[in-house]
Amino acid sequence: MAEISRSDIEALGKRLDDVEGYLHIEDRREEVSRLEAESAAAGFWDDADLASKTMTRLTRAREDVESIDAARSKLDDVEAAFELGEETGDESLLEEAARTRDALVRDLGELELSSWFTDDLDHGDAIVTITPGQGGLEAQDWCEMLFHMYQRYCERRGWKVDVNDAPPAEVIGLDRATFTVSGKNAYGMLRAEQGVHRLVRISPTDAKKRRQTTFAGVEVLPVLPDDIEVEIDQNDLRIDVYHASGPGGQGVNTTDSAVRITHLPTGTVVTCQNERSQLQNKAAAMQILKSRLFEMERERREAELEELRGPKHDISFGNQIRNYVLYPFQLVKDTRTGLETGNVDAVLKDGDLDSFVIAYHRWSVGEGKA
């Protein structure tokens, strides 16, 4: 028999009411009407930049309204199927009500998560950099494992990934990985991953098959919108070009297209070699540099490092935000929220990270451990 009750439905209704309040949904409806009128006005596209920003705001407001309307529709479907199933004793209707309820619970989780993102940058794109820490060859391999995990996670969420820089290490793994993630709430979601990640396993490079502990650091930065200016003196930059590294073959890049930009006052170094064109690589590297300098300035001004990016530590033991244990048992455990799972493959190979990301944000807004 399907496990669903009237109290379940009433609780969902209350939860949906709360989400509508968090999102100020009536204000969003008015914003949609106003922006639609603006976009239909004569001469709207005369100022292309302003028009593009307006359309972005309109799209975001529409998504919020449509998500709430879809949730309301599902709640109506749950109520109708449940009431008819109760009246007729039709178990299939009660099962349908339970399935729709479960889908609505997932939708409400997404909506609640979005309501916790109060910074405009949270709703935008993200730049993720993975850097090997302690562990030598193992750390480089761990860097590549995390890179693939995040690629799968982005794929699951329907986000687009553009790899900026992921040079292979000499023996195994990657020297580093930097990629840009484009999609709704990408930065807000992925900033939960910033910090040190620790792996414990039997070393694949050790002939004696000893247990190895290794580390990698994950940095997450917002992609800055056009209306945020970061002034950079060109005299403060050293720009080097070099051959892009890769696995070889017919498609190997034999030109000096890879770009390394060093910001001399801060010592910040950014590289990009994914694009075939030196100009494209330079533009991508400058975008990453601006985001890093913006974040450094924001940290300096607000002096609240823990709130913005979490405490910055060495990429070593004792500083990890999450442990991934493959031996002598299998466990992934977040040290901040206490959330854990024994299904390591689902996390590392399939990118099943939503529960960890959501638990982090619930914890960070003071709702306690998941």
C-alpha positions as CSV (number, residue, x, y, z in Angstrom):
1,M,0.0,0.0,0.0
2,A,1.3,3.5,-0.9
3,E,2.6,5.4,2.1
4,I,0.9,8.8,1.9
5,S,-1.4,10.6,4.2
6,R,-3.4,13.8,4.4
7,S,-0.9,15.2,6.9
8,D,1.8,14.7,4.3
9,I,-0.1,16.8,1.8
10,E,-0.9,19.5,4.3
11,A,2.8,19.7,5.3
12,L,3.8,20.1,1.6
13,G,1.3,22.9,1.2
14,K,2.7,24.8,4.2
15,R,6.2,24.2,2.9
16,L,5.2,25.6,-0.5
17,D,3.6,28.7,1.1
18,D,6.9,29.3,3.0
19,V,8.9,29.0,-0.2
20,E,6.6,31.5,-2.0
21,G,7.3,33.9,0.9
22,Y,11.0,33.4,0.7
23,L,11.1,34.1,-3.0
24,H,8.6,37.1,-2.8
25,I,6.8,35.4,-5.7
26,E,4.1,38.1,-6.1
27,D,6.8,40.7,-6.5
28,R,8.4,38.4,-9.1
29,R,5.1,38.2,-11.0
30,E,5.0,42.0,-11.1
31,E,8.6,42.1,-12.2
32,V,7.8,39.7,-15.1
33,S,4.9,41.9,-16.3
34,R,7.0,45.1,-16.0
35,L,10.1,43.6,-17.8
36,E,7.9,42.0,-20.5
37,A,6.4,45.5,-21.2
38,E,9.9,47.0,-21.4
39,S,11.1,44.3,-23.8
40,A,8.1,44.9,-26.1
41,A,8.7,48.6,-26.3
42,A,9.9,50.3,-29.5
43,G,13.7,50.8,-29.5
44,F,14.3,48.3,-26.7
45,W,17.3,46.8,-28.6
46,D,18.8,50.1,-29.4
47,D,21.0,49.7,-26.3
48,A,22.1,46.1,-26.8
49,D,23.9,45.7,-23.5
50,L,21.1,47.1,-21.4
51,A,18.6,45.0,-23.4
52,S,20.6,41.9,-22.8
53,K,20.8,42.5,-19.0
54,T,17.0,43.2,-18.9
55,M,16.3,39.9,-20.7
56,T,18.6,38.0,-18.3
57,R,16.6,39.5,-15.4
58,L,13.3,38.6,-17.1
59,T,14.4,35.0,-17.7
60,R,15.4,34.6,-14.1
61,A,12.1,36.1,-12.8
62,R,10.1,33.9,-15.2
63,E,12.0,30.8,-14.0
64,D,11.1,31.5,-10.4
65,V,7.4,32.1,-11.2
66,E,7.1,29.1,-13.5
67,S,8.8,26.9,-10.9
68,I,6.3,27.9,-8.2
69,D,3.4,27.5,-10.6
70,A,4.6,24.0,-11.5
71,A,4.9,23.1,-7.8
72,R,1.4,24.3,-7.2
73,S,0.1,22.2,-10.1
74,K,1.9,19.1,-8.7
75,L,0.4,19.8,-5.2
76,D,-3.1,19.9,-6.9
77,D,-2.3,16.6,-8.6
78,V,-1.3,15.0,-5.3
79,E,-4.5,16.2,-3.6
80,A,-6.7,15.0,-6.5
81,A,-5.1,11.6,-6.8
82,F,-5.1,11.1,-3.0
83,E,-8.8,12.1,-2.5
84,L,-10.0,9.9,-5.4
85,G,-7.9,7.0,-4.3
86,E,-9.3,7.3,-0.8
87,E,-12.8,7.4,-2.1
88,T,-12.5,4.5,-4.5
89,G,-9.9,2.5,-2.7
90,D,-7.9,2.4,-5.9
91,E,-4.3,1.6,-4.8
92,S,-2.9,2.8,-8.2
93,L,-4.2,6.3,-7.6
94,L,-2.6,6.4,-4.1
95,E,0.7,5.2,-5.6
96,E,0.5,8.0,-8.2
97,A,-0.1,10.5,-5.4
98,A,2.9,9.2,-3.6
99,R,5.1,9.4,-6.7
100,T,4.0,13.0,-7.4
101,R,4.5,13.9,-3.8
102,D,8.1,12.6,-3.9
103,A,8.8,14.7,-7.1
104,L,7.3,17.7,-5.4
105,V,9.6,17.2,-2.4
106,R,12.6,17.3,-4.7
107,D,11.3,20.4,-6.4
108,L,10.7,22.2,-3.1
109,G,14.2,21.3,-2.1
110,E,15.6,23.1,-5.2
111,L,13.3,26.1,-4.6
112,E,14.4,26.3,-0.9
113,L,18.0,26.1,-1.9
114,S,17.6,28.9,-4.4
115,S,15.9,31.1,-1.7
116,W,19.1,30.8,0.4
117,F,21.2,32.5,-2.4
118,T,20.9,36.2,-1.4
119,D,23.9,37.4,-3.4
120,D,23.3,38.1,-7.1
121,L,26.5,36.3,-8.0
122,D,25.1,33.1,-6.5
123,H,22.7,32.9,-9.4
124,G,25.4,33.1,-12.0
125,D,28.3,31.1,-13.4
126,A,31.4,29.8,-11.6
127,I,35.1,29.2,-12.2
128,V,36.4,26.1,-10.5
129,T,40.1,25.3,-10.0
130,I,41.4,22.0,-8.6
131,T,45.0,22.0,-7.3
132,P,46.9,18.9,-6.1
133,G,48.1,19.1,-2.5
134,Q,50.2,16.8,-0.4
135,G,50.7,13.3,-1.9
136,G,52.9,13.7,-5.0
137,L,51.8,11.5,-7.9
138,E,48.7,10.4,-5.8
139,A,47.6,14.1,-5.5
140,Q,47.8,14.6,-9.3
141,D,45.7,11.5,-9.8
142,W,43.2,12.7,-7.1
143,C,43.0,16.0,-8.9
144,E,41.9,14.2,-12.1
145,M,39.4,12.1,-10.2
146,L,37.8,15.3,-8.7
147,F,37.8,16.9,-12.1
148,H,35.8,14.0,-13.5
149,M,33.5,14.0,-10.5
150,Y,32.6,17.6,-11.0
151,Q,32.1,17.1,-14.8
152,R,29.6,14.4,-14.0
153,Y,27.9,16.6,-11.4
154,C,27.5,19.4,-13.9
155,E,26.2,17.0,-16.5
156,R,23.6,15.8,-14.0
157,R,22.4,19.3,-13.4
158,G,22.4,20.3,-17.0
159,W,25.2,22.9,-16.7
160,K,27.6,23.6,-19.4
161,V,31.4,23.1,-18.7
162,D,34.2,24.9,-20.6
163,V,37.6,23.6,-19.7
164,N,40.1,26.4,-19.5
165,D,43.2,24.6,-18.4
166,A,43.8,20.9,-17.5
167,P,47.4,19.9,-18.4
168,P,48.3,16.3,-17.8
169,A,51.0,15.4,-15.3
170,E,54.1,13.7,-16.5
171,V,53.2,10.3,-15.0
172,I,49.6,10.2,-13.8
173,G,46.7,12.6,-13.3
174,L,46.6,16.4,-13.9
175,D,48.9,19.2,-12.8
176,R,45.8,21.3,-12.2
177,A,42.3,21.8,-13.6
178,T,40.4,25.1,-14.2
179,F,37.0,25.1,-15.8
180,T,34.0,27.5,-16.2
181,V,30.5,26.2,-15.3
182,S,27.5,28.0,-16.8
183,G,24.0,27.4,-15.5
184,K,21.4,28.5,-13.1
185,N,22.8,28.9,-9.5
186,A,26.1,27.4,-10.6
187,Y,28.2,29.6,-8.3
188,G,25.8,29.4,-5.4
189,M,25.7,25.6,-5.6
190,L,29.4,25.0,-6.2
191,R,30.8,27.3,-3.6
192,A,29.8,24.5,-1.2
193,E,32.7,22.6,-2.7
194,Q,35.4,25.1,-1.9
195,G,38.1,23.7,0.4
196,V,40.4,20.8,0.9
197,H,39.3,17.3,-0.2
198,R,41.1,14.2,1.3
199,L,41.3,10.8,-0.3
200,V,42.3,7.5,1.5
201,R,42.9,4.4,-0.6
202,I,45.4,1.7,-1.7
203,S,47.9,3.5,-3.9
204,P,47.7,2.4,-7.6
205,T,51.3,3.5,-8.0
206,D,52.8,1.6,-5.0
207,A,54.0,-1.9,-5.8
208,K,53.6,-2.8,-2.1
209,K,49.9,-1.8,-2.3
210,R,50.1,0.4,0.8
211,R,47.4,2.7,2.0
212,Q,47.9,6.3,0.9
213,T,46.4,9.6,2.0
214,T,46.4,12.5,-0.4
215,F,44.8,15.9,-0.8
216,A,43.5,18.4,-3.4
217,G,42.2,21.9,-3.1
218,V,39.1,23.2,-4.8
219,E,38.7,26.9,-5.4
220,V,35.3,28.3,-6.6
221,L,35.0,31.9,-8.0
222,P,32.0,33.7,-9.5
223,V,32.1,34.7,-13.1
224,L,31.7,38.5,-12.9
225,P,28.8,40.1,-14.8
226,D,29.6,42.9,-17.2
227,D,28.4,45.6,-14.8
228,I,31.1,44.8,-12.2
229,E,34.3,46.5,-13.2
230,V,37.7,45.3,-12.0
231,E,40.4,47.8,-12.9
232,I,43.7,46.2,-13.8
233,D,46.8,48.2,-14.8
234,Q,48.3,46.5,-17.9
235,N,51.7,47.5,-16.5
236,D,51.0,45.1,-13.6
237,L,50.7,42.1,-15.9
238,R,53.3,39.8,-17.3
239,I,51.9,37.8,-20.2
240,D,53.7,34.7,-21.4
241,V,52.8,32.4,-24.3
242,Y,53.9,28.8,-24.8
243,H,52.9,25.5,-26.5
244,A,49.7,24.0,-25.2
245,S,50.3,20.6,-23.6
246,G,48.1,17.6,-24.5
247,P,48.0,13.9,-25.3
248,G,49.2,14.4,-28.9
249,G,47.8,12.9,-32.1
250,Q,46.4,14.7,-35.1
251,G,44.7,17.4,-33.1
252,V,47.8,18.4,-31.1
253,N,48.3,22.2,-30.9
254,T,51.7,23.1,-32.3
255,T,51.4,26.9,-32.0
256,D,52.2,29.1,-29.0
257,S,48.5,29.5,-28.1
258,A,48.6,28.8,-24.4
259,V,48.7,31.9,-22.2
260,R,50.0,32.5,-18.7
261,I,49.2,35.8,-17.0
262,T,50.9,36.9,-13.8
263,H,49.5,39.8,-11.8
264,L,52.8,41.1,-10.3
265,P,51.4,43.1,-7.3
266,T,49.6,40.0,-5.9
267,G,51.6,37.2,-7.5
268,T,48.4,35.7,-8.9
269,V,49.0,33.4,-11.8
270,V,46.4,32.3,-14.3
271,T,46.8,30.0,-17.3
272,C,44.5,29.0,-20.1
273,Q,45.3,26.6,-23.0
274,N,42.0,25.0,-24.0
275,E,41.2,27.3,-26.9
276,R,43.0,27.1,-30.3
277,S,43.5,30.8,-30.5
278,Q,45.9,32.8,-28.3
279,L,43.4,35.7,-28.2
280,Q,40.7,33.4,-26.9
281,N,43.0,31.9,-24.3
282,K,44.1,35.4,-23.2
283,A,40.4,36.6,-22.9
284,A,39.5,33.5,-20.8
285,A,42.6,34.0,-18.6
286,M,41.8,37.6,-18.0
287,Q,38.2,36.7,-17.0
288,I,39.6,34.3,-14.4
289,L,42.1,36.8,-13.2
290,K,39.4,39.5,-12.7
291,S,37.3,37.1,-10.7
292,R,40.2,36.2,-8.5
293,L,41.2,39.8,-7.9
294,F,37.6,40.7,-7.2
295,E,37.3,37.9,-4.6
296,M,40.5,39.0,-3.0
297,E,39.3,42.6,-2.7
298,R,35.9,41.4,-1.4
299,E,37.6,39.4,1.3
300,R,39.8,42.3,2.2
301,R,36.9,44.7,2.5
302,E,34.5,42.5,4.3
303,A,37.1,40.7,6.5
304,E,34.8,37.7,6.7
305,L,36.7,35.0,4.9
306,E,34.7,32.1,6.4
307,E,31.4,33.5,5.1
308,L,32.7,34.2,1.6
309,R,34.9,31.3,0.7
310,G,35.6,29.4,3.9
311,P,38.9,29.5,5.8
312,K,41.9,29.2,3.6
313,H,44.2,26.5,4.7
314,D,47.1,24.4,3.4
315,I,46.0,21.6,1.2
316,S,46.9,19.0,3.9
317,F,45.7,16.9,6.8
318,G,43.4,18.5,9.3
319,N,42.1,21.1,6.9
320,Q,39.8,19.0,4.8
321,I,36.1,19.7,4.3
322,R,35.4,16.2,3.1
323,N,36.9,12.8,3.4
324,Y,36.7,10.1,0.6
325,V,37.7,6.7,2.0
326,L,38.1,3.8,-0.3
327,Y,40.1,1.5,2.0
328,P,39.8,-0.2,4.5
329,F,36.1,0.7,4.2
330,Q,34.1,2.9,1.8
331,L,32.8,6.2,3.0
332,V,32.4,9.8,1.9
333,K,31.9,12.1,4.9
334,D,31.6,15.9,5.0
335,T,33.4,17.3,8.1
336,R,31.2,20.4,8.2
337,T,27.7,18.9,8.1
338,G,28.4,15.4,9.3
339,L,26.6,14.0,6.2
340,E,28.0,10.7,5.0
341,T,27.3,7.9,2.5
342,G,28.9,4.5,1.8
343,N,28.1,4.7,-1.9
344,V,31.5,6.1,-2.9
345,D,31.0,5.2,-6.6
346,A,27.8,7.3,-6.8
347,V,29.7,10.3,-5.6
348,L,33.1,9.9,-7.4
349,K,32.0,8.2,-10.6
350,D,28.5,9.5,-11.1
351,G,28.8,13.0,-9.5
352,D,25.9,12.4,-7.1
353,L,26.8,15.5,-5.0
354,D,23.4,17.2,-4.5
355,S,22.9,15.8,-1.0
356,F,26.3,17.2,0.1
357,V,25.7,20.6,-1.5
358,I,22.3,21.0,-0.1
359,A,23.4,19.9,3.4
360,Y,26.2,22.4,3.3
361,H,23.9,25.3,2.5
362,R,21.3,24.2,5.1
363,W,24.2,24.1,7.6
364,S,25.6,27.4,6.5
365,V,22.4,29.3,7.0
366,G,22.1,28.0,10.5
367,E,19.6,25.2,10.0
368,G,21.9,22.7,11.7
369,K,23.5,19.5,10.4
370,A,21.7,17.5,7.8
